[in-house]
Amino acid sequence: MRRCLHAGVLLAVIALAGCKGVQYHSDVNPEMDLSKYRTYAWNPRGNNFTDDPRFRGDLIQARIVRSTDKAMAQAGFTMADSPESADLLVTFHAAVDGRITATQVQIHYGYSYYWGSFALGTSYQAFYDQGTIILDMMENGPGEEDVLVFRGYATGGIEEKPREPDEMDRNMDTIMSRIVGDYPGR
């Protein structure tokens, strides 16, 4: 059970280290008419998932797929009957990277017109894991000629504290809603 809870930690791209929040970004292909896409399917070529053993597993992948399906439905997309009949093929990528932050602190003592002040300085380092979830939407082309039309992603610090499954579901729903919400024309 503990392993399952730790597996959900990747989803804590959501649960933040320190005061850093989740950052959202997106990019679109300006040559494509994004308003014409109505249906989607999951890319049959699969998703790319981190090699970090703490975050691999069917539980996490299922949570990401469920949350993405909810967000796509809220944005007005319909799940196609098959990948061949879909306007868009959707895939996600998840990664975890180690990060370091450094903070410099200076302390000043006293002040004199003639002598100035005395200062001490030190710096503190914090090590944390940063998680990233990327959602790609590709125009379903003939064969393997799919064209990327939208990429949205969320990045944030990962907290090692285990979370309840309901909380992880809510957090992932929020993340995927924000990512899909950046899709223009909806």
N, C-alpha and C positions, 0 to 999 in steps of 0.2 A: 504494500500500500504506500509506503514511504517513497518507493521508487516512482510510483505513478504520480505522486504529488510533486516530486522533483522534476518529473518530465514536464509538468505544466509550467515550470519556471520560464521556459522560453517564451511562453505566452505573456510572461511578465515583461515583455518589451514594454509592457503595460505597467508593471510594478517597478518603480523607479529607484535608482540609487541616488541618494542625496536629494538635492533640490532640482535635479534635471527632469524635465518632462519629456513626454514622447514627442518627437518631431515628425511632421508629415511633409512629404514632398511628392510631386507628381510631374510627369512629362508626357506630352502628346506628340503624335506625328502630325505636323501642320498640313501635310499633303492629303490627309484623309478626311472624309466627311463623317464625323463621329455620330451624327444624328441618325444615320441610316441603320445602325446596328440595333437589333431587337432581341435576338436570341443568343444564348451562350451554351457552352458545354465545357467540361473539364478536358484539358488537353490529354489525349491518350498517350502521349510520350512521357507523361508523368511530371512530378514536381521535384525540385532540388532541395534537399534538406541538409542541415548541418551534419558534420561528422562527429560533433560533440556527443559522447554517449549519454550525457545527462538529459539531452533534449530530443533524442530519437524516439520514435514510437508511433503506433497507430492512434493512440489517444490524442496526441497533439495534432496529427494530420487530420483526424476526424473533426476536431474542434475548429481548425482553420477552415475546412471545407464547409461545415455547418454555418459558421459565421459569415463566410463569403457568400454562400447561397442566400442567406437572409438579406445581406446588404444588396446583392444583385436584384432580388425581388423588390426591395424597397425602392431601388433606383429605376424600376420599370422594366427590367430584363426578364425574359422567360427562359426557363431551362429547355433546351432543345431535346428532341427524342433521341438523337444520336450526334456524335461529334461531326459526322459528315454533313448534317443538315444545319449546323449552328452557324450564325454570323460570326461569332467570336469564340476563340478558344482561350480558356483561362488557365493559368498556371501560377503557382506561387514558389518562392524561393525563401528559405530561412537560413540565417547565419548567426553565429556568435563569435565575437572578437574580444580579446582582452584589451582594456584601455587603462590609461593612467592620466590623472589630473594632478596638477600642481598648483598650490595656492601660496602666494608669498605674503607674509605678515610683517609689518614694521611697527615698532613701538617707539614713540618719542617721549622723552622725559624732560620736563622743565623747559624754560625758555628765559634767556637773558639777552638784553640789548647788546651787551659786550661779548658774551661767550656763546651765544647760539643755543642749540639744544643737543641732547645726546640721543642717539637712536640705535635700536637693536633690530635686526632683521632675521627672519627664519622662513623656511618654506616647508609645507606639508604635502605629502603625496598620498593620493588615494588610488587604489587599484580596484577595478570593477569590470564586469562583463557587460558588453553592449550587444543587444540583440537587434536584428533587422528582419523584417518581413516585407517581401516584395511581391506585389501582385501584378502580373503581366496579362494584358488582353491583346490577342493577336487576331487580325482578320484571317478567317479560314480560307486559305488559298488552295489551289489545286496541288495535290501531292504534298510535298513538304515546303511549299513556297508561302508559308504563313508570314504576314507582315505585322510587326509590332505597331499597335496604334496607341496604346496607353500603358504607362508604367506608374504605379503608385507604391509608395513604401513608407513604413513607419520605423523609426529608430529610437531606442531608449535604453537606459541602464537596466540591468536585470538584478533583481533582489533575490537573495538565496532563501528567503523565508518561504516555506511551503504555503500554498493557498488552497482554499476550498474549491472543489470543482465548479460550484455555482458562480463563485466570484471570478474564476478564470474564464468561464463562459461569457459572463457579462463584459469583462475586460476585452476579450477577443471580439465580441460583437461590436463594441465601441470602436476598436481599432479598424476593423474591416469596413464598418460604416463610414468612417472618416476617409479611408483610402478610396472606396468606391464613390463616395460623395464628391471627390475631386474630379471625377469623370465629367468632362464638359458636355453640355447639351442635354442634361437631364434635370 
